[in-house]
Amino acid sequence: MMRSLLLAAALVAAPAAAQHEGHATPAPAMPPAAPAAGGHAGHEAPAQTAPAAPAEKLGTDLEPGSGSAPDVPTDRYADRFWSPEAMARAKDQMHAEHGAMPYSMIMLDLAEIQIQEGREGYRFEGEASFGGDINRLWLKSEGEGRFGERMEALEVQALYSRAIDAYWNLQAGVRHDFQPDPDRTYATIGVEGLAPYWFELEGALFLSNKGDLLARIEGNYDQRITNRLILQPRAEANFAAQDVAATGVGSGLSDLELGLRLRYQFVPEFAPYVGVSWERKFGDTARFARAAGEERTSKGLVIGLRTWF
């Protein structure tokens, strides 16, 4: 009897022995499917998809070109309520307020006292302009001298200026030198503008009524130390194609001036400054200066004001 009960219990427990902690024995794995033709073992061949159509380029994504600008739209809603005469006046006013109106400026770029080796002198450079963005009239003047003595140099230029791109202007006109004696009148042509990295440059050729050919290159750069404190290096070089003994100018590089000025801009229109200036004459210009009892090289301090309105 006991043997029969033990045998029955063993038969009941046999299926449970095939289980482990409540989990059924996994079914045998199926053999892997054969790889598709051309694929790697164990991987299915990727599905073939059509390439996506490229997105249409618009606006600034388009390649640069020289095509004409699109036509200005003329279907203004206000045309339904206002006469053509009233709309024409409004259009002219809008153009004037967005770049077509004339404007003017007067600037004293340099107005300074020079202290050079115990001698005090003065110097000024200024300009005035009137016109629009493309065409302008420029008046330029500069001069220098010693206190209590006759002015050493004084010139005035009247120029027509036309913009040749966003940063450069072509200028042409006349220049007249009142000093030194004898006076001279020159036909003038040059360029003026803003070079990369914000260098202000100017170059000009001058042909006098006596056939003398002169040239001038000058430039400056405003290095902002703070929003109000500005350090400005300046350079100017003058050249001549021939000796002009009457005015003390020699051929080649006649003179070079370098300066460094530190100004404090209380407001953009009012900026006093201090600095140093160095000048040297070269070649026959230096020889003419020595013959006249002048120094070849001069240097000194400057105190001045830059203003415009």
C-alpha positions as CSV (number, residue, x, y, z in Angstrom):
1,M,0.0,0.0,0.0
2,M,2.8,2.4,1.0
3,R,4.7,1.5,-2.2
4,S,1.6,2.4,-4.3
5,L,1.2,5.8,-2.7
6,L,4.9,6.7,-3.2
7,L,4.7,5.7,-6.9
8,A,1.6,7.9,-7.4
9,A,3.3,10.9,-5.8
10,A,6.3,10.5,-8.0
11,L,4.2,10.5,-11.1
12,V,2.4,13.8,-10.0
13,A,5.7,15.6,-9.2
14,A,7.4,14.6,-12.5
15,P,5.9,17.5,-14.6
16,A,6.8,20.1,-11.8
17,A,10.4,18.9,-11.8
18,A,10.7,20.2,-15.4
19,Q,9.9,23.7,-14.2
20,H,12.4,26.1,-12.5
21,E,11.1,28.7,-10.1
22,G,7.7,29.1,-11.8
23,H,9.1,29.4,-15.3
24,A,8.3,27.0,-18.1
25,T,11.1,25.3,-20.0
26,P,11.6,27.3,-23.2
27,A,10.8,25.7,-26.4
28,P,13.7,24.8,-28.6
29,A,14.8,27.6,-30.9
30,M,13.9,27.5,-34.5
31,P,16.9,27.4,-36.9
32,P,17.8,30.8,-38.4
33,A,16.4,31.6,-41.8
34,A,18.8,31.5,-44.7
35,P,20.2,35.0,-45.6
36,A,18.7,36.7,-48.6
37,A,20.8,36.8,-51.7
38,G,23.4,39.5,-51.6
39,G,23.0,40.1,-47.8
40,H,25.3,39.4,-44.8
41,A,24.7,36.3,-42.7
42,G,22.1,37.0,-40.0
43,H,20.9,40.3,-41.6
44,E,18.0,40.9,-43.9
45,A,18.7,42.9,-47.1
46,P,17.7,46.5,-46.7
47,A,14.5,47.6,-48.4
48,Q,15.0,49.6,-51.5
49,T,13.6,53.2,-51.2
50,A,13.4,55.9,-53.8
51,P,15.8,58.9,-53.1
52,A,14.1,62.0,-51.6
53,A,13.6,64.9,-53.9
54,P,15.9,67.8,-53.1
55,A,14.2,70.8,-51.3
56,E,13.6,73.8,-53.4
57,K,16.1,76.7,-52.7
58,L,14.6,80.0,-51.8
59,G,15.8,83.4,-50.7
60,T,19.4,83.6,-49.5
61,D,19.8,79.8,-50.2
62,L,19.9,80.6,-53.9
63,E,23.2,80.8,-55.7
64,P,24.4,84.4,-56.2
65,G,23.8,85.8,-59.7
66,S,23.2,89.0,-61.7
67,G,19.6,88.6,-62.5
68,S,17.2,91.5,-62.4
69,A,15.3,92.4,-59.3
70,P,11.6,91.5,-59.2
71,D,9.1,94.2,-60.2
72,V,7.9,96.5,-57.5
73,P,4.4,95.6,-56.5
74,T,1.8,98.2,-57.6
75,D,-1.4,96.7,-56.3
76,R,-1.5,98.9,-53.2
77,Y,-4.8,98.7,-51.3
78,A,-4.7,102.5,-50.7
79,D,-5.1,103.1,-54.4
80,R,-8.7,102.2,-54.0
81,F,-9.4,105.2,-51.8
82,W,-6.9,107.9,-52.9
83,S,-6.3,109.6,-56.1
84,P,-3.1,109.0,-58.3
85,E,-1.9,112.5,-57.5
86,A,-2.1,111.9,-53.7
87,M,-0.5,108.5,-54.0
88,A,2.4,110.0,-56.1
89,R,3.0,112.6,-53.4
90,A,3.0,110.0,-50.7
91,K,5.5,107.8,-52.7
92,D,7.9,110.7,-53.2
93,Q,7.7,111.5,-49.5
94,M,8.4,107.9,-48.6
95,H,11.5,107.8,-50.9
96,A,12.8,111.0,-49.4
97,E,12.5,109.7,-45.9
98,H,14.3,106.4,-46.7
99,G,17.5,107.6,-48.3
100,A,16.7,110.1,-51.1
101,M,16.6,113.2,-49.0
102,P,19.7,115.5,-49.0
103,Y,21.6,116.1,-45.8
104,S,24.6,118.2,-44.8
105,M,27.5,118.1,-42.3
106,I,30.3,120.4,-41.2
107,M,33.3,118.8,-39.4
108,L,36.5,120.1,-37.9
109,D,38.5,117.0,-37.8
110,L,41.6,118.7,-36.4
111,A,41.7,122.1,-34.6
112,E,44.8,122.0,-32.5
113,I,47.7,123.9,-30.9
114,Q,51.1,122.4,-31.7
115,I,54.0,122.7,-29.3
116,Q,57.2,121.8,-31.2
117,E,60.6,122.3,-29.6
118,G,59.5,125.4,-27.7
119,R,57.6,127.0,-30.6
120,E,53.8,127.1,-30.5
121,G,51.8,126.8,-33.7
122,Y,48.4,125.9,-34.9
123,R,46.8,123.6,-37.4
124,F,43.3,122.8,-38.7
125,E,41.6,120.4,-41.1
126,G,37.9,120.7,-41.9
127,E,35.3,119.8,-44.4
128,A,31.7,120.5,-45.3
129,S,29.4,118.4,-47.5
130,F,25.9,118.6,-48.9
131,G,23.9,116.1,-51.0
132,G,22.4,112.6,-51.0
133,D,23.8,109.1,-50.8
134,I,25.1,109.1,-54.4
135,N,26.0,112.6,-55.4
136,R,27.5,115.2,-53.0
137,L,29.4,118.5,-52.9
138,W,32.5,118.6,-50.7
139,L,34.4,121.6,-49.5
140,K,37.7,120.9,-47.8
141,S,40.3,123.2,-46.2
142,E,43.5,122.8,-44.2
143,G,46.2,125.1,-43.0
144,E,48.9,125.6,-40.4
145,G,51.3,128.3,-39.1
146,R,53.1,129.8,-36.1
147,F,51.6,132.3,-33.7
148,G,52.7,135.8,-34.5
149,E,53.9,134.8,-38.0
150,R,52.5,134.6,-41.4
151,M,50.5,131.4,-42.2
152,E,52.7,128.8,-43.7
153,A,50.1,126.8,-45.7
154,L,46.5,127.2,-46.6
155,E,44.5,125.3,-49.2
156,V,40.8,125.0,-50.1
157,Q,39.2,122.3,-52.3
158,A,35.8,122.2,-54.0
159,L,34.9,118.7,-55.1
160,Y,32.1,116.8,-56.7
161,S,31.7,113.4,-55.1
162,R,29.9,110.3,-56.5
163,A,29.5,107.0,-54.7
164,I,31.0,104.1,-56.8
165,D,30.0,101.4,-54.3
166,A,28.8,101.2,-50.7
167,Y,32.1,102.3,-49.2
168,W,34.0,104.4,-51.7
169,N,33.5,107.7,-53.4
170,L,35.2,109.1,-56.5
171,Q,35.9,112.9,-56.2
172,A,36.9,115.5,-58.7
173,G,37.2,119.3,-58.6
174,V,39.7,122.1,-58.0
175,R,42.2,123.0,-55.2
176,H,43.6,126.4,-54.6
177,D,46.7,127.0,-52.4
178,F,46.6,130.5,-50.9
179,Q,49.9,129.8,-49.1
180,P,52.8,129.4,-49.6
181,D,53.6,132.0,-52.2
182,P,53.2,132.0,-55.1
183,D,49.7,130.6,-55.0
184,R,48.7,127.7,-57.2
185,T,45.5,126.2,-58.6
186,Y,45.1,122.5,-59.2
187,A,42.7,120.2,-61.0
188,T,42.0,117.4,-58.6
189,I,40.8,113.8,-58.8
190,G,40.8,111.2,-56.1
191,V,39.0,108.5,-54.0
192,E,37.9,108.5,-50.4
193,G,36.3,105.8,-48.4
194,L,36.3,103.1,-45.8
195,A,38.7,100.1,-46.2
196,P,38.3,96.7,-44.6
197,Y,38.7,96.8,-40.8
198,W,37.4,100.4,-40.7
199,F,40.4,102.2,-42.0
200,E,39.5,105.6,-43.4
201,L,41.6,106.3,-46.5
202,E,42.0,109.1,-49.0
203,G,44.2,109.5,-52.1
204,A,44.3,112.3,-54.6
205,L,46.3,113.6,-57.6
206,F,46.8,117.3,-58.2
207,L,47.8,119.0,-61.5
208,S,48.6,122.7,-61.2
209,N,48.1,125.5,-63.7
210,K,51.9,125.4,-64.1
211,G,52.0,121.8,-65.0
212,D,53.2,120.5,-61.6
213,L,51.9,117.0,-60.6
214,L,51.5,116.2,-56.9
215,A,49.9,113.4,-55.0
216,R,48.7,112.8,-51.5
217,I,47.8,109.7,-49.5
218,E,46.4,109.9,-45.9
219,G,44.6,107.6,-43.6
220,N,43.5,107.1,-40.0
221,Y,41.9,104.5,-37.7
222,D,39.7,104.9,-34.6
223,Q,40.6,102.4,-32.0
224,R,38.0,102.4,-29.2
225,I,39.4,101.9,-25.8
226,T,36.0,102.5,-24.3
227,N,32.8,103.9,-25.7
228,R,34.1,107.4,-25.1
229,L,37.9,107.1,-25.1
230,I,39.3,106.7,-28.6
231,L,42.9,106.4,-29.8
232,Q,43.5,107.5,-33.4
233,P,46.7,106.9,-35.3
234,R,47.1,109.1,-38.4
235,A,49.5,109.1,-41.4
236,E,49.9,111.5,-44.4
237,A,52.4,111.3,-47.2
238,N,52.9,113.8,-50.1
239,F,54.7,113.2,-53.4
240,A,55.7,115.3,-56.4
241,A,56.6,114.3,-59.9
242,Q,59.2,117.0,-60.2
243,D,61.0,119.7,-58.2
244,V,58.9,122.9,-57.6
245,A,61.5,125.2,-56.1
246,A,59.1,128.1,-55.9
247,T,57.0,126.3,-53.3
248,G,59.8,124.3,-51.7
249,V,58.6,120.9,-52.9
250,G,61.1,118.3,-54.2
251,S,60.4,115.3,-56.4
252,G,59.6,111.9,-55.0
253,L,58.4,111.5,-51.5
254,S,58.4,115.1,-50.3
255,D,57.2,114.8,-46.7
256,L,55.7,112.3,-44.2
257,E,53.6,113.0,-41.1
258,L,52.7,110.5,-38.4
259,G,50.5,111.3,-35.4
260,L,48.8,109.6,-32.5
261,R,45.8,111.3,-30.8
262,L,43.8,110.3,-27.8
263,R,40.3,111.9,-27.6
264,Y,37.5,111.8,-25.1
265,Q,34.1,111.9,-26.7
266,F,31.7,113.7,-24.3
267,V,29.2,113.5,-27.1
268,P,29.8,112.5,-30.7
269,E,29.9,116.2,-31.7
270,F,32.4,117.3,-29.0
271,A,35.7,115.5,-28.4
272,P,38.8,117.2,-27.1
273,Y,42.1,115.3,-27.5
274,V,45.8,115.3,-26.8
275,G,48.6,113.6,-28.8
276,V,51.9,113.6,-30.4
277,S,53.0,114.5,-34.0
278,W,56.1,113.7,-36.0
279,E,57.0,115.2,-39.4
280,R,60.0,114.8,-41.7
281,K,60.9,116.2,-45.1
282,F,62.8,114.1,-47.7
283,G,65.1,114.6,-50.7
284,D,65.0,117.9,-52.4
285,T,62.2,119.1,-50.1
286,A,64.6,118.7,-47.2
287,R,67.3,120.6,-49.1
288,F,64.9,123.5,-49.9
289,A,63.9,123.6,-46.2
290,R,67.6,123.8,-45.0
291,A,68.2,126.6,-47.5
292,A,65.3,128.5,-46.0
293,G,66.6,128.0,-42.4
294,E,64.0,125.3,-41.5
295,E,64.4,122.0,-39.8
296,R,64.2,118.7,-41.7
297,T,62.4,116.9,-38.8
298,S,60.0,118.3,-36.3
299,K,58.1,116.6,-33.5
300,G,55.9,117.8,-30.6
301,L,52.7,117.7,-28.6
302,V,49.3,118.6,-29.8
303,I,46.2,119.7,-27.9
304,G,42.9,120.1,-29.8
305,L,39.3,119.6,-30.4
306,R,37.3,117.5,-32.9
307,T,33.8,118.7,-33.5
308,W,31.0,118.4,-36.1
309,F,27.4,119.5,-36.7
